[in-house]
Amino acid sequence: MVARATQPAKRLALGERWVRRNPLFYRDAARVFVRLAAAPIEERRAWTRERLEPILKIAGRTRAGAGRPAVLDAWPPRTPAEVRVDPRAFTGRATWTLPSSTGGTTGTPLPLWRSLRSVAAEQAALDFVLARFGVDAARAKVAVLRGDDIKAPDDRRPPFWQDSQAGRRRVFSSNHLGEDTVAAFADALRAFGADYWWVYPTTLESLCRWSERAGITLSVPLLFSSSESLDLRVRRDAAERFGARVVDYYGQAERVAFAWSETPGEWRFLPGYGHVELLPAEPDEDGPRWEIVGTGLWNEAMPLVRYRTGDLVRGEPGWTAADLEAIALGVKPFGGVLGRDREFLVAPDGRWLTGMDHLHRGVENVVRIQIVHETPEQVTILVIPGRGYGERERAQLVEHARAKMPSTMTVSVREVDALEKTALGKTPFIVRRPGVPRPTASGGA
């Protein structure tokens, strides 16, 4: 049976009202984001420092904190790998906690816990950005074209979508989008009349490609993109093809930093969301780079302090300490986030299959996985097994893969001691063998 990502409408509505927009926490965060976005740098700095103190005190009571003082410089930067060794050591004592995990684009998900306050703050951050474009997110109609699975990949008969939240939300199964289904997608998008589309860049690029080939015209006021790198060419093409404003945002499951882009090549961090530091990283041939290191300001359940995201900002040779602070506090823009490559497979019929980083979510006793696209029709999941790994976990991985891939693709699982590396020593999440279709910059496969 195919696992479905969407939930019954009633549960979604309750979750939106009492979890994501809980009145005890949502209004406070919303007011902070609006106020600080219009405030001078002195006020942003003062508010952030004041907010840091209680978070550092909570973190100091965790096992990982080991009684460290409420002074940021006393805390060393932590990598995801360090947190992954013992995630529970980083948890606090929030009354209400919600479990989650990272997407696992490195092949290793990180278990996370979030307080109700932090979930509401995340929604307030998203709503703040949407409000800048005249969208009331609590009442707007949204079409979701991301990584959701609503039916078997081989079922090519409409509908490829489900409605929820009293008809305000239409969730599409993006892995069904292809040459033979784009007309049905377009009809459903037109009939729904969304105020905005919430998209993966990969799905947006695929929709541009298939609709152009089919001579289909679509329009929407706003495109809201996240979770992958949005190519500047795709951003321009989508804006022209759909007559839309395009806003792209950056965040992480760990909720330590948030930034958004209204103009191509110009991004700003959201003040009040997290304490952001930009630490020097190894430069490349294009110049200096800085790693985003963040401390979440809202999550009492798992207060991550000086968390190294691994995401990089392209720097300029003349940046001073004052420039870095102005960027971190959202006063000065920066050019974008590097290192968020899109991870998807190309099916034999040309469809782009997203959500590959979800295959090992909820599968226990797995240290890390890697997907090897052997031939256009054959995929192998390499697994570094943990203690207790067995046939049940193997079957779960195959089941999750079958929920996203058509029957024209075979899936196998192989346990290994080490994953494949590139000539430069990197371990990609997806390995494509020679002869396997590859996405190109022009949007073709």
Secondary structure in CASP SS format (residue, H / E / C, confidence):
PFRMAT SS
TARGET T0000
AUTHOR 0000-0000-0000
METHOD secondary structure of the structure
MODEL  1
M C 1.00
V C 1.00
A C 1.00
R C 1.00
A C 1.00
T C 1.00
Q C 1.00
P C 1.00
A H 1.00
K H 1.00
R H 1.00
L H 1.00
A H 1.00
L H 1.00
G H 1.00
E H 1.00
R H 1.00
W H 1.00
V H 1.00
R H 1.00
R C 1.00
N C 1.00
P C 1.00
L C 1.00
F C 1.00
Y H 1.00
R H 1.00
D H 1.00
A H 1.00
A H 1.00
R H 1.00
V H 1.00
F H 1.00
V H 1.00
R H 1.00
L H 1.00
A H 1.00
A C 1.00
A C 1.00
P C 1.00
I H 1.00
E H 1.00
E H 1.00
R H 1.00
R H 1.00
A H 1.00
W H 1.00
T H 1.00
R H 1.00
E H 1.00
R H 1.00
L H 1.00
E H 1.00
P H 1.00
I H 1.00
L H 1.00
K H 1.00
I H 1.00
A H 1.00
G H 1.00
R C 1.00
T C 1.00
R C 1.00
A C 1.00
G C 1.00
A C 1.00
G C 1.00
R C 1.00
P C 1.00
A C 1.00
V C 1.00
L H 1.00
D H 1.00
A H 1.00
W C 1.00
P C 1.00
P C 1.00
R E 1.00
T C 1.00
P H 1.00
A H 1.00
E H 1.00
V H 1.00
R H 1.00
V H 1.00
D C 1.00
P H 1.00
R H 1.00
A H 1.00
F H 1.00
T C 1.00
G C 1.00
R C 1.00
A C 1.00
T C 1.00
W C 1.00
T E 1.00
L E 1.00
P E 1.00
S E 1.00
S E 1.00
T C 1.00
G C 1.00
G C 1.00
T C 1.00
T C 1.00
G C 1.00
T C 1.00
P C 1.00
L C 1.00
P E 1.00
L E 1.00
W E 1.00
R E 1.00
S E 1.00
L H 1.00
R H 1.00
S H 1.00
V H 1.00
A H 1.00
A H 1.00
E H 1.00
Q H 1.00
A H 1.00
A H 1.00
L H 1.00
D H 1.00
F H 1.00
V H 1.00
L H 1.00
A H 1.00
R C 1.00
F C 1.00
G C 1.00
V C 1.00
D C 1.00
A C 1.00
A C 1.00
R C 1.00
A C 1.00
K C 1.00
V E 1.00
A E 1.00
V E 1.00
L E 1.00
R C 1.00
G C 1.00
D C 1.00
D C 1.00
I C 1.00
K C 1.00
A C 1.00
P C 1.00
D C 1.00
D C 1.00
R C 1.00
R C 1.00
P C 1.00
P C 1.00
F C 1.00
W E 1.00
Q E 1.00
D E 1.00
S E 1.00
Q C 1.00
A C 1.00
G C 1.00
R C 1.00
R E 1.00
R E 1.00
V E 1.00
F E 1.00
S C 1.00
S H 1.00
N H 1.00
H H 1.00
L C 1.00
G C 1.00
E C 1.00
D C 1.00
T C 1.00
V H 1.00
A H 1.00
A H 1.00
F H 1.00
A H 1.00
D H 1.00
A H 1.00
L H 1.00
R H 1.00
A H 1.00
F H 1.00
G C 1.00
A C 1.00
D C 1.00
Y E 1.00
W E 1.00
W E 1.00
V E 1.00
Y C 1.00
P H 1.00
T H 1.00
T H 1.00
L H 1.00
E H 1.00
S H 1.00
L H 1.00
C H 1.00
R H 1.00
W H 1.00
S H 1.00
E H 1.00
R H 1.00
A H 1.00
G C 1.00
I C 1.00
T C 1.00
L C 1.00
S C 1.00
V C 1.00
P C 1.00
L E 1.00
L E 1.00
F E 1.00
S E 1.00
S E 1.00
S C 1.00
E C 1.00
S C 1.00
L C 1.00
D C 1.00
L H 1.00
R H 1.00
V H 1.00
R H 1.00
R H 1.00
D H 1.00
A H 1.00
A H 1.00
E H 1.00
R H 1.00
F H 1.00
G C 1.00
A C 1.00
R E 1.00
V E 1.00
V E 1.00
D E 1.00
Y E 1.00
Y E 1.00
G C 1.00
Q C 1.00
A C 1.00
E C 1.00
R C 1.00
V C 1.00
A C 1.00
F C 1.00
A E 1.00
W E 1.00
S E 1.00
E E 1.00
T E 1.00
P C 1.00
G C 1.00
E E 1.00
W E 1.00
R E 1.00
F E 1.00
L C 1.00
P C 1.00
G C 1.00
Y C 1.00
G E 1.00
H E 1.00
V E 1.00
E E 1.00
L E 1.00
L E 1.00
P E 1.00
A E 1.00
E E 1.00
P E 1.00
D E 1.00
E C 1.00
D C 1.00
G E 1.00
P E 1.00
R E 1.00
W E 1.00
E E 1.00
I E 1.00
V E 1.00
G E 1.00
T E 1.00
G E 1.00
L C 1.00
W C 1.00
N C 1.00
E C 1.00
A C 1.00
M C 1.00
P C 1.00
L C 1.00
V C 1.00
R C 1.00
Y E 1.00
R E 1.00
T E 1.00
G E 1.00
D E 1.00
L E 1.00
V E 1.00
R E 1.00
G C 1.00
E C 1.00
P C 1.00
G C 1.00
W C 1.00
T C 1.00
A H 1.00
A H 1.00
D H 1.00
L H 1.00
E H 1.00
A H 1.00
I H 1.00
A H 1.00
L C 1.00
G C 1.00
V C 1.00
K C 1.00
P C 1.00
F E 1.00
G C 1.00
G C 1.00
V E 1.00
L E 1.00
G C 1.00
R C 1.00
D C 1.00
R C 1.00
E C 1.00
F C 1.00
L E 1.00
V E 1.00
A C 1.00
P C 1.00
D C 1.00
G C 1.00
R C 1.00
W E 1.00
L E 1.00
T C 1.00
G C 1.00
M H 1.00
D H 1.00
H H 1.00
L C 1.00
H C 1.00
R C 1.00
G C 1.00
V C 1.00
E C 1.00
N C 1.00
V E 1.00
V E 1.00
R E 1.00
I E 1.00
Q E 1.00
I E 1.00
V E 1.00
H E 1.00
E E 1.00
T E 1.00
P C 1.00
E C 1.00
Q E 1.00
V E 1.00
T E 1.00
I E 1.00
L E 1.00
V E 1.00
I E 1.00
P E 1.00
G C 1.00
R C 1.00
G C 1.00
Y C 1.00
G C 1.00
E H 1.00
R H 1.00
E H 1.00
R H 1.00
A H 1.00
Q H 1.00
L H 1.00
V H 1.00
E H 1.00
H H 1.00
A H 1.00
R H 1.00
A C 1.00
K C 1.00
M C 1.00
P C 1.00
S C 1.00
T C 1.00
M C 1.00
T E 1.00
V E 1.00
S E 1.00
V E 1.00
R E 1.00
E E 1.00
V C 1.00
D C 1.00
A C 1.00
L C 1.00
E C 1.00
K C 1.00
T C 1.00
A C 1.00
L C 1.00
G C 1.00
K C 1.00
T C 1.00
P C 1.00
F C 1.00
I E 1.00
V E 1.00
R E 1.00
R C 1.00
P C 1.00
G C 1.00
V C 1.00
P C 1.00
R C 1.00
P C 1.00
T C 1.00
A C 1.00
S C 1.00
G C 1.00
G C 1.00
A C 1.00
END
